[in-house]
């Protein structure tokens, strides 16, 4: 497997309840905020046991409408 670092991508995200096992519900909550994930870049991120369902912010998005509750970084 090759690991390729990505350039910084501005995202909004939803933290999954229950870690990776809650990822489906987290993406459902995220999709409710952005309308549809179809055609958008989305990612799953695991950081210190916290799973985040993420979607890239696109030109024309209104960040205030997409803002998901966020926990302070650890």
PyMOL Python script that loads the backbone (N, CA, C, O; Angstrom):
from pymol import cmd

cmd.read_pdbstr("""\
ATOM      1  N   UNK A   1       0.845  -1.159   0.000  1.00  0.00           N
ATOM      2  CA  UNK A   1       0.000   0.000   0.000  1.00  0.00           C
ATOM      3  C   UNK A   1       0.897   1.231   0.000  1.00  0.00           C
ATOM      4  O   UNK A   1       1.925   1.270   0.676  1.00  0.00           O
ATOM      5  N   UNK A   2       0.489   2.233  -0.771  1.00  0.00           N
ATOM      6  CA  UNK A   2       1.199   3.498  -0.815  1.00  0.00           C
ATOM      7  C   UNK A   2       0.371   4.553  -0.108  1.00  0.00           C
ATOM      8  O   UNK A   2      -0.824   4.693  -0.369  1.00  0.00           O
ATOM      9  N   UNK A   3       0.998   5.286   0.779  1.00  0.00           N
ATOM     10  CA  UNK A   3       0.323   6.382   1.470  1.00  0.00           C
ATOM     11  C   UNK A   3       0.758   7.673   0.807  1.00  0.00           C
ATOM     12  O   UNK A   3       1.948   7.972   0.714  1.00  0.00           O
ATOM     13  N   UNK A   4      -0.224   8.434   0.349  1.00  0.00           N
ATOM     14  CA  UNK A   4       0.059   9.695  -0.322  1.00  0.00           C
ATOM     15  C   UNK A   4      -0.592  10.830   0.456  1.00  0.00           C
ATOM     16  O   UNK A   4      -1.816  10.868   0.580  1.00  0.00           O
ATOM     17  N   UNK A   5       0.205  11.755   0.982  1.00  0.00           N
ATOM     18  CA  UNK A   5      -0.388  12.879   1.709  1.00  0.00           C
ATOM     19  C   UNK A   5      -1.194  13.758   0.754  1.00  0.00           C
ATOM     20  O   UNK A   5      -0.813  13.950  -0.401  1.00  0.00           O
ATOM     21  N   UNK A   6      -2.298  14.282   1.245  1.00  0.00           N
ATOM     22  CA  UNK A   6      -3.138  15.180   0.465  1.00  0.00           C
ATOM     23  C   UNK A   6      -2.823  16.620   0.834  1.00  0.00           C
ATOM     24  O   UNK A   6      -2.375  16.908   1.944  1.00  0.00           O
ATOM     25  N   UNK A   7      -3.063  17.521  -0.111  1.00  0.00           N
ATOM     26  CA  UNK A   7      -3.002  18.939   0.224  1.00  0.00           C
ATOM     27  C   UNK A   7      -4.112  19.226   1.217  1.00  0.00           C
ATOM     28  O   UNK A   7      -5.071  18.461   1.326  1.00  0.00           O
ATOM     29  N   UNK A   8      -3.984  20.321   1.936  1.00  0.00           N
ATOM     30  CA  UNK A   8      -5.008  20.698   2.905  1.00  0.00           C
ATOM     31  C   UNK A   8      -6.342  20.906   2.184  1.00  0.00           C
ATOM     32  O   UNK A   8      -6.408  21.585   1.160  1.00  0.00           O
ATOM     33  N   UNK A   9      -7.396  20.313   2.732  1.00  0.00           N
ATOM     34  CA  UNK A   9      -8.737  20.398   2.153  1.00  0.00           C
ATOM     35  C   UNK A   9      -9.675  20.947   3.224  1.00  0.00           C
ATOM     36  O   UNK A   9      -9.854  20.311   4.263  1.00  0.00           O
ATOM     37  N   UNK A  10     -10.280  22.121   2.994  1.00  0.00           N
ATOM     38  CA  UNK A  10     -11.243  22.624   3.978  1.00  0.00           C
ATOM     39  C   UNK A  10     -12.471  21.717   4.010  1.00  0.00           C
ATOM     40  O   UNK A  10     -13.053  21.413   2.969  1.00  0.00           O
ATOM     41  N   UNK A  11     -12.855  21.293   5.195  1.00  0.00           N
ATOM     42  CA  UNK A  11     -14.000  20.390   5.346  1.00  0.00           C
ATOM     43  C   UNK A  11     -14.891  20.856   6.484  1.00  0.00           C
ATOM     44  O   UNK A  11     -14.490  21.658   7.328  1.00  0.00           O
ATOM     45  N   UNK A  12     -16.097  20.338   6.486  1.00  0.00           N
ATOM     46  CA  UNK A  12     -16.940  20.364   7.662  1.00  0.00           C
ATOM     47  C   UNK A  12     -17.178  18.906   8.012  1.00  0.00           C
ATOM     48  O   UNK A  12     -17.098  18.040   7.141  1.00  0.00           O
ATOM     49  N   UNK A  13     -17.466  18.628   9.259  1.00  0.00           N
ATOM     50  CA  UNK A  13     -17.581  17.228   9.651  1.00  0.00           C
ATOM     51  C   UNK A  13     -18.589  17.043  10.762  1.00  0.00           C
ATOM     52  O   UNK A  13     -19.011  17.986  11.431  1.00  0.00           O
ATOM     53  N   UNK A  14     -18.959  15.776  10.928  1.00  0.00           N
ATOM     54  CA  UNK A  14     -19.835  15.341  12.012  1.00  0.00           C
ATOM     55  C   UNK A  14     -19.100  14.230  12.744  1.00  0.00           C
ATOM     56  O   UNK A  14     -18.581  13.308  12.114  1.00  0.00           O
ATOM     57  N   UNK A  15     -19.051  14.310  14.064  1.00  0.00           N
ATOM     58  CA  UNK A  15     -18.413  13.268  14.869  1.00  0.00           C
ATOM     59  C   UNK A  15     -19.396  12.119  15.042  1.00  0.00           C
ATOM     60  O   UNK A  15     -20.553  12.326  15.410  1.00  0.00           O
ATOM     61  N   UNK A  16     -18.925  10.905  14.772  1.00  0.00           N
ATOM     62  CA  UNK A  16     -19.767   9.714  14.891  1.00  0.00           C
ATOM     63  C   UNK A  16     -19.877   9.283  16.345  1.00  0.00           C
ATOM     64  O   UNK A  16     -18.873   9.187  17.051  1.00  0.00           O
ATOM     65  N   UNK A  17     -21.095   9.025  16.785  1.00  0.00           N
ATOM     66  CA  UNK A  17     -21.298   8.438  18.106  1.00  0.00           C
ATOM     67  C   UNK A  17     -20.875   6.980  18.033  1.00  0.00           C
ATOM     68  O   UNK A  17     -21.320   6.262  17.138  1.00  0.00           O
ATOM     69  N   UNK A  18     -20.036   6.529  18.938  1.00  0.00           N
ATOM     70  CA  UNK A  18     -19.624   5.132  18.956  1.00  0.00           C
ATOM     71  C   UNK A  18     -18.463   4.814  18.041  1.00  0.00           C
ATOM     72  O   UNK A  18     -18.254   3.648  17.708  1.00  0.00           O
ATOM     73  N   UNK A  19     -17.699   5.813  17.622  1.00  0.00           N
ATOM     74  CA  UNK A  19     -16.530   5.564  16.785  1.00  0.00           C
ATOM     75  C   UNK A  19     -16.903   5.117  15.386  1.00  0.00           C
ATOM     76  O   UNK A  19     -17.933   5.523  14.849  1.00  0.00           O
ATOM     77  N   UNK A  20     -16.057   4.273  14.792  1.00  0.00           N
ATOM     78  CA  UNK A  20     -16.259   3.823  13.416  1.00  0.00           C
ATOM     79  C   UNK A  20     -17.621   3.156  13.238  1.00  0.00           C
ATOM     80  O   UNK A  20     -18.232   3.275  12.176  1.00  0.00           O
ATOM     81  N   UNK A  21     -18.097   2.464  14.255  1.00  0.00           N
ATOM     82  CA  UNK A  21     -19.399   1.798  14.171  1.00  0.00           C
ATOM     83  C   UNK A  21     -20.554   2.763  13.942  1.00  0.00           C
ATOM     84  O   UNK A  21     -21.612   2.355  13.464  1.00  0.00           O
ATOM     85  N   UNK A  22     -20.366   4.028  14.274  1.00  0.00           N
ATOM     86  CA  UNK A  22     -21.408   5.030  14.074  1.00  0.00           C
ATOM     87  C   UNK A  22     -21.225   5.844  12.804  1.00  0.00           C
ATOM     88  O   UNK A  22     -21.880   6.870  12.624  1.00  0.00           O
ATOM     89  N   UNK A  23     -20.334   5.391  11.917  1.00  0.00           N
ATOM     90  CA  UNK A  23     -20.016   6.172  10.720  1.00  0.00           C
ATOM     91  C   UNK A  23     -21.216   6.354   9.792  1.00  0.00           C
ATOM     92  O   UNK A  23     -21.404   7.436   9.236  1.00  0.00           O
ATOM     93  N   UNK A  24     -22.015   5.329   9.619  1.00  0.00           N
ATOM     94  CA  UNK A  24     -23.179   5.432   8.716  1.00  0.00           C
ATOM     95  C   UNK A  24     -24.131   6.533   9.186  1.00  0.00           C
ATOM     96  O   UNK A  24     -24.571   7.358   8.385  1.00  0.00           O
ATOM     97  N   UNK A  25     -24.445   6.547  10.469  1.00  0.00           N
ATOM     98  CA  UNK A  25     -25.340   7.570  11.020  1.00  0.00           C
ATOM     99  C   UNK A  25     -24.706   8.959  10.910  1.00  0.00           C
ATOM    100  O   UNK A  25     -25.406   9.942  10.664  1.00  0.00           O
ATOM    101  N   UNK A  26     -23.392   9.043  11.089  1.00  0.00           N
ATOM    102  CA  UNK A  26     -22.705  10.335  10.979  1.00  0.00           C
ATOM    103  C   UNK A  26     -22.795  10.866   9.552  1.00  0.00           C
ATOM    104  O   UNK A  26     -23.051  12.054   9.350  1.00  0.00           O
ATOM    105  N   UNK A  27     -22.588   9.999   8.557  1.00  0.00           N
ATOM    106  CA  UNK A  27     -22.709  10.449   7.167  1.00  0.00           C
ATOM    107  C   UNK A  27     -24.149  10.826   6.837  1.00  0.00           C
ATOM    108  O   UNK A  27     -24.376  11.744   6.048  1.00  0.00           O
ATOM    109  N   UNK A  28     -25.120  10.140   7.421  1.00  0.00           N
ATOM    110  CA  UNK A  28     -26.525  10.520   7.218  1.00  0.00           C
ATOM    111  C   UNK A  28     -26.778  11.921   7.772  1.00  0.00           C
ATOM    112  O   UNK A  28     -27.448  12.730   7.130  1.00  0.00           O
ATOM    113  N   UNK A  29     -26.244  12.214   8.965  1.00  0.00           N
ATOM    114  CA  UNK A  29     -26.415  13.550   9.555  1.00  0.00           C
ATOM    115  C   UNK A  29     -25.701  14.610   8.718  1.00  0.00           C
ATOM    116  O   UNK A  29     -26.205  15.720   8.545  1.00  0.00           O
ATOM    117  N   UNK A  30     -24.526  14.256   8.204  1.00  0.00           N
ATOM    118  CA  UNK A  30     -23.776  15.189   7.367  1.00  0.00           C
ATOM    119  C   UNK A  30     -24.529  15.464   6.070  1.00  0.00           C
ATOM    120  O   UNK A  30     -24.616  16.609   5.627  1.00  0.00           O
ATOM    121  N   UNK A  31     -25.069  14.416   5.467  1.00  0.00           N
ATOM    122  CA  UNK A  31     -25.820  14.579   4.216  1.00  0.00           C
ATOM    123  C   UNK A  31     -27.034  15.482   4.421  1.00  0.00           C
ATOM    124  O   UNK A  31     -27.396  16.240   3.521  1.00  0.00           O
ATOM    125  N   UNK A  32     -27.659  15.412   5.578  1.00  0.00           N
ATOM    126  CA  UNK A  32     -28.805  16.279   5.871  1.00  0.00           C
ATOM    127  C   UNK A  32     -28.383  17.750   5.867  1.00  0.00           C
ATOM    128  O   UNK A  32     -29.196  18.620   5.555  1.00  0.00           O
ATOM    129  N   UNK A  33     -27.138  18.035   6.206  1.00  0.00           N
ATOM    130  CA  UNK A  33     -26.648  19.418   6.207  1.00  0.00           C
ATOM    131  C   UNK A  33     -26.316  19.917   4.810  1.00  0.00           C
ATOM    132  O   UNK A  33     -26.572  21.080   4.497  1.00  0.00           O
ATOM    133  N   UNK A  34     -25.749  19.055   3.960  1.00  0.00           N
ATOM    134  CA  UNK A  34     -25.285  19.502   2.636  1.00  0.00           C
ATOM    135  C   UNK A  34     -26.257  19.161   1.516  1.00  0.00           C
ATOM    136  O   UNK A  34     -26.027  19.547   0.370  1.00  0.00           O
ATOM    137  N   UNK A  35     -27.325  18.455   1.813  1.00  0.00           N
ATOM    138  CA  UNK A  35     -28.309  18.096   0.791  1.00  0.00           C
ATOM    139  C   UNK A  35     -28.035  16.723   0.230  1.00  0.00           C
ATOM    140  O   UNK A  35     -28.853  15.819   0.400  1.00  0.00           O
ATOM    141  N   UNK A  36     -26.920  16.540  -0.425  1.00  0.00           N
ATOM    142  CA  UNK A  36     -26.560  15.241  -0.980  1.00  0.00           C
ATOM    143  C   UNK A  36     -25.045  15.142  -1.031  1.00  0.00           C
ATOM    144  O   UNK A  36     -24.358  16.131  -1.289  1.00  0.00           O
ATOM    145  N   UNK A  37     -24.535  13.961  -0.789  1.00  0.00           N
ATOM    146  CA  UNK A  37     -23.094  13.737  -0.896  1.00  0.00           C
ATOM    147  C   UNK A  37     -22.695  13.411  -2.330  1.00  0.00           C
ATOM    148  O   UNK A  37     -21.506  13.369  -2.650  1.00  0.00           O
ATOM    149  N   UNK A  38     -23.679  13.181  -3.195  1.00  0.00           N
ATOM    150  CA  UNK A  38     -23.396  12.809  -4.583  1.00  0.00           C
ATOM    151  C   UNK A  38     -22.615  13.921  -5.282  1.00  0.00           C
ATOM    152  O   UNK A  38     -23.006  15.088  -5.261  1.00  0.00           O
ATOM    153  N   UNK A  39     -21.515  13.532  -5.895  1.00  0.00           N
ATOM    154  CA  UNK A  39     -20.679  14.471  -6.622  1.00  0.00           C
ATOM    155  C   UNK A  39     -19.749  15.299  -5.744  1.00  0.00           C
ATOM    156  O   UNK A  39     -19.002  16.139  -6.247  1.00  0.00           O
ATOM    157  N   UNK A  40     -19.791  15.067  -4.445  1.00  0.00           N
ATOM    158  CA  UNK A  40     -18.939  15.812  -3.525  1.00  0.00           C
ATOM    159  C   UNK A  40     -17.802  14.911  -3.057  1.00  0.00           C
ATOM    160  O   UNK A  40     -17.903  13.686  -3.118  1.00  0.00           O
ATOM    161  N   UNK A  41     -16.724  15.528  -2.591  1.00  0.00           N
ATOM    162  CA  UNK A  41     -15.612  14.756  -2.031  1.00  0.00           C
ATOM    163  C   UNK A  41     -15.874  14.584  -0.546  1.00  0.00           C
ATOM    164  O   UNK A  41     -16.068  15.553   0.188  1.00  0.00           O
ATOM    165  N   UNK A  42     -15.874  13.344  -0.129  1.00  0.00           N
ATOM    166  CA  UNK A  42     -16.094  13.094   1.286  1.00  0.00           C
ATOM    167  C   UNK A  42     -15.060  12.125   1.807  1.00  0.00           C
ATOM    168  O   UNK A  42     -14.474  11.347   1.054  1.00  0.00           O
ATOM    169  N   UNK A  43     -14.846  12.184   3.101  1.00  0.00           N
ATOM    170  CA  UNK A  43     -13.760  11.455   3.734  1.00  0.00           C
ATOM    171  C   UNK A  43     -14.206  10.952   5.092  1.00  0.00           C
ATOM    172  O   UNK A  43     -15.105  11.516   5.715  1.00  0.00           O
ATOM    173  N   UNK A  44     -13.577   9.903   5.532  1.00  0.00           N
ATOM    174  CA  UNK A  44     -13.701   9.459   6.913  1.00  0.00           C
ATOM    175  C   UNK A  44     -12.349   9.677   7.565  1.00  0.00           C
ATOM    176  O   UNK A  44     -11.315   9.355   6.980  1.00  0.00           O
ATOM    177  N   UNK A  45     -12.350  10.212   8.751  1.00  0.00           N
ATOM    178  CA  UNK A  45     -11.093  10.470   9.453  1.00  0.00           C
ATOM    179  C   UNK A  45     -11.197   9.922  10.867  1.00  0.00           C
ATOM    180  O   UNK A  45     -12.182  10.151  11.569  1.00  0.00           O
ATOM    181  N   UNK A  46     -10.178   9.204  11.264  1.00  0.00           N
ATOM    182  CA  UNK A  46     -10.115   8.654  12.613  1.00  0.00           C
ATOM    183  C   UNK A  46      -8.964   9.340  13.328  1.00  0.00           C
ATOM    184  O   UNK A  46      -7.812   9.258  12.903  1.00  0.00           O
ATOM    185  N   UNK A  47      -9.293  10.019  14.419  1.00  0.00           N
ATOM    186  CA  UNK A  47      -8.260  10.732  15.174  1.00  0.00           C
ATOM    187  C   UNK A  47      -8.445  10.444  16.651  1.00  0.00           C
ATOM    188  O   UNK A  47      -9.453  10.818  17.250  1.00  0.00           O
ATOM    189  N   UNK A  48      -7.471   9.780  17.224  1.00  0.00           N
ATOM    190  CA  UNK A  48      -7.477   9.443  18.645  1.00  0.00           C
ATOM    191  C   UNK A  48      -8.794   8.791  19.061  1.00  0.00           C
ATOM    192  O   UNK A  48      -9.376   9.137  20.089  1.00  0.00           O
ATOM    193  N   UNK A  49      -9.251   7.845  18.250  1.00  0.00           N
ATOM    194  CA  UNK A  49     -10.463   7.095  18.556  1.00  0.00           C
ATOM    195  C   UNK A  49     -11.755   7.785  18.174  1.00  0.00           C
ATOM    196  O   UNK A  49     -12.825   7.190  18.311  1.00  0.00           O
ATOM    197  N   UNK A  50     -11.695   9.029  17.694  1.00  0.00           N
ATOM    198  CA  UNK A  50     -12.890   9.770  17.295  1.00  0.00           C
ATOM    199  C   UNK A  50     -13.020   9.689  15.775  1.00  0.00           C
ATOM    200  O   UNK A  50     -12.119  10.102  15.045  1.00  0.00           O
ATOM    201  N   UNK A  51     -14.151   9.152  15.304  1.00  0.00           N
ATOM    202  CA  UNK A  51     -14.383   9.050  13.861  1.00  0.00           C
ATOM    203  C   UNK A  51     -15.157  10.271  13.395  1.00  0.00           C
ATOM    204  O   UNK A  51     -16.149  10.658  14.012  1.00  0.00           O
ATOM    205  N   UNK A  52     -14.702  10.878  12.304  1.00  0.00           N
ATOM    206  CA  UNK A  52     -15.352  12.057  11.742  1.00  0.00           C
ATOM    207  C   UNK A  52     -15.771  11.778  10.303  1.00  0.00           C
ATOM    208  O   UNK A  52     -14.956  11.368   9.477  1.00  0.00           O
ATOM    209  N   UNK A  53     -17.046  12.003  10.015  1.00  0.00           N
ATOM    210  CA  UNK A  53     -17.544  11.969   8.643  1.00  0.00           C
ATOM    211  C   UNK A  53     -17.352  13.381   8.102  1.00  0.00           C
ATOM    212  O   UNK A  53     -17.899  14.336   8.653  1.00  0.00           O
ATOM    213  N   UNK A  54     -16.579  13.518   7.028  1.00  0.00           N
ATOM    214  CA  UNK A  54     -16.193  14.838   6.524  1.00  0.00           C
ATOM    215  C   UNK A  54     -16.637  15.021   5.079  1.00  0.00           C
ATOM    216  O   UNK A  54     -16.705  14.062   4.310  1.00  0.00           O
ATOM    217  N   UNK A  55     -16.938  16.263   4.722  1.00  0.00           N
ATOM    218  CA  UNK A  55     -17.216  16.609   3.332  1.00  0.00           C
ATOM    219  C   UNK A  55     -16.432  17.879   3.015  1.00  0.00           C
ATOM    220  O   UNK A  55     -16.380  18.810   3.818  1.00  0.00           O
ATOM    221  N   UNK A  56     -15.819  17.898   1.821  1.00  0.00           N
ATOM    222  CA  UNK A  56     -15.056  19.071   1.400  1.00  0.00           C
ATOM    223  C   UNK A  56     -16.008  20.233   1.151  1.00  0.00           C
ATOM    224  O   UNK A  56     -17.078  20.062   0.567  1.00  0.00           O
ATOM    225  N   UNK A  57     -15.607  21.407   1.601  1.00  0.00           N
ATOM    226  CA  UNK A  57     -16.385  22.613   1.337  1.00  0.00           C
ATOM    227  C   UNK A  57     -16.105  23.030  -0.102  1.00  0.00           C
ATOM    228  O   UNK A  57     -14.950  23.161  -0.509  1.00  0.00           O
ATOM    229  N   UNK A  58     -17.172  23.236  -0.865  1.00  0.00           N
ATOM    230  CA  UNK A  58     -17.078  23.563  -2.286  1.00  0.00           C
ATOM    231  C   UNK A  58     -17.331  25.052  -2.517  1.00  0.00           C
ATOM    232  O   UNK A  58     -17.978  25.706  -1.699  1.00  0.00           O
ATOM    233  N   UNK A  59     -16.818  25.596  -3.639  1.00  0.00           N
ATOM    234  CA  UNK A  59     -17.144  26.983  -3.972  1.00  0.00           C
ATOM    235  C   UNK A  59     -18.666  27.141  -4.051  1.00  0.00           C
ATOM    236  O   UNK A  59     -19.357  26.286  -4.605  1.00  0.00           O
ATOM    237  N   UNK A  60     -19.162  28.207  -3.509  1.00  0.00           N
ATOM    238  CA  UNK A  60     -20.604  28.443  -3.510  1.00  0.00           C
ATOM    239  C   UNK A  60     -21.303  27.945  -2.259  1.00  0.00           C
ATOM    240  O   UNK A  60     -22.448  28.319  -2.005  1.00  0.00           O
ATOM    241  N   UNK A  61     -20.633  27.102  -1.466  1.00  0.00           N
ATOM    242  CA  UNK A  61     -21.220  26.655  -0.202  1.00  0.00           C
ATOM    243  C   UNK A  61     -21.286  27.842   0.754  1.00  0.00           C
ATOM    244  O   UNK A  61     -20.438  28.734   0.718  1.00  0.00           O
ATOM    245  N   UNK A  62     -22.282  27.837   1.587  1.00  0.00           N
ATOM    246  CA  UNK A  62     -22.373  28.848   2.633  1.00  0.00           C
ATOM    247  C   UNK A  62     -21.870  28.205   3.925  1.00  0.00           C
ATOM    248  O   UNK A  62     -22.584  27.416   4.543  1.00  0.00           O
ATOM    249  N   UNK A  63     -20.644  28.538   4.335  1.00  0.00           N
ATOM    250  CA  UNK A  63     -20.051  27.881   5.500  1.00  0.00           C
ATOM    251  C   UNK A  63     -20.923  27.910   6.747  1.00  0.00           C
ATOM    252  O   UNK A  63     -20.941  26.938   7.501  1.00  0.00           O
ATOM    253  N   UNK A  64     -21.641  28.992   6.981  1.00  0.00           N
ATOM    254  CA  UNK A  64     -22.487  29.065   8.181  1.00  0.00           C
ATOM    255  C   UNK A  64     -23.559  27.983   8.154  1.00  0.00           C
ATOM    256  O   UNK A  64     -23.918  27.444   9.201  1.00  0.00           O
ATOM    257  N   UNK A  65     -24.073  27.661   6.973  1.00  0.00           N
ATOM    258  CA  UNK A  65     -25.110  26.632   6.852  1.00  0.00           C
ATOM    259  C   UNK A  65     -24.527  25.233   7.026  1.00  0.00           C
ATOM    260  O   UNK A  65     -25.229  24.311   7.440  1.00  0.00           O
ATOM    261  N   UNK A  66     -23.254  25.077   6.712  1.00  0.00           N
ATOM    262  CA  UNK A  66     -22.618  23.758   6.783  1.00  0.00           C
ATOM    263  C   UNK A  66     -21.949  23.494   8.115  1.00  0.00           C
ATOM    264  O   UNK A  66     -21.559  22.361   8.398  1.00  0.00           O
ATOM    265  N   UNK A  67     -21.812  24.507   8.928  1.00  0.00           N
ATOM    266  CA  UNK A  67     -21.066  24.341  10.170  1.00  0.00           C
ATOM    267  C   UNK A  67     -21.689  23.258  11.024  1.00  0.00           C
ATOM    268  O   UNK A  67     -22.862  23.315  11.393  1.00  0.00           O
ATOM    269  N   UNK A  68     -20.874  22.282  11.323  1.00  0.00           N
ATOM    270  CA  UNK A  68     -21.297  21.181  12.189  1.00  0.00           C
ATOM    271  C   UNK A  68     -20.738  21.450  13.577  1.00  0.00           C
ATOM    272  O   UNK A  68     -19.698  22.093  13.714  1.00  0.00           O
ATOM    273  N   UNK A  69     -21.415  20.965  14.602  1.00  0.00           N
ATOM    274  CA  UNK A  69     -20.836  21.123  15.941  1.00  0.00           C
ATOM    275  C   UNK A  69     -19.449  20.486  15.976  1.00  0.00           C
ATOM    276  O   UNK A  69     -19.273  19.356  15.519  1.00  0.00           O
ATOM    277  N   UNK A  70     -18.497  21.178  16.497  1.00  0.00           N
ATOM    278  CA  UNK A  70     -17.120  20.678  16.532  1.00  0.00           C
ATOM    279  C   UNK A  70     -16.623  20.648  17.955  1.00  0.00           C
ATOM    280  O   UNK A  70     -16.950  21.507  18.773  1.00  0.00           O
ATOM    281  N   UNK A  71     -15.834  19.649  18.226  1.00  0.00           N
ATOM    282  CA  UNK A  71     -15.180  19.560  19.529  1.00  0.00           C
ATOM    283  C   UNK A  71     -13.814  20.200  19.399  1.00  0.00           C
ATOM    284  O   UNK A  71     -13.225  20.171  18.318  1.00  0.00           O
ATOM    285  N   UNK A  72     -13.296  20.776  20.471  1.00  0.00           N
ATOM    286  CA  UNK A  72     -11.953  21.355  20.384  1.00  0.00           C
ATOM    287  C   UNK A  72     -10.931  20.279  20.055  1.00  0.00           C
ATOM    288  O   UNK A  72     -11.072  19.141  20.503  1.00  0.00           O
ATOM    289  N   UNK A  73      -9.898  20.618  19.274  1.00  0.00           N
ATOM    290  CA  UNK A  73      -8.861  19.627  18.959  1.00  0.00           C
ATOM    291  C   UNK A  73      -8.172  19.150  20.226  1.00  0.00           C
ATOM    292  O   UNK A  73      -8.030  19.892  21.198  1.00  0.00           O
ATOM    293  N   UNK A  74      -7.746  17.888  20.191  1.00  0.00           N
ATOM    294  CA  UNK A  74      -7.029  17.328  21.337  1.00  0.00           C
ATOM    295  C   UNK A  74      -5.598  17.053  20.970  1.00  0.00           C
ATOM    296  O   UNK A  74      -4.828  16.577  21.804  1.00  0.00           O
TER     297      UNK A  74
END
""", "prot")
cmd.dss("prot")
cmd.show_as("cartoon", "prot")
cmd.util.cbc("prot")
cmd.orient("prot")
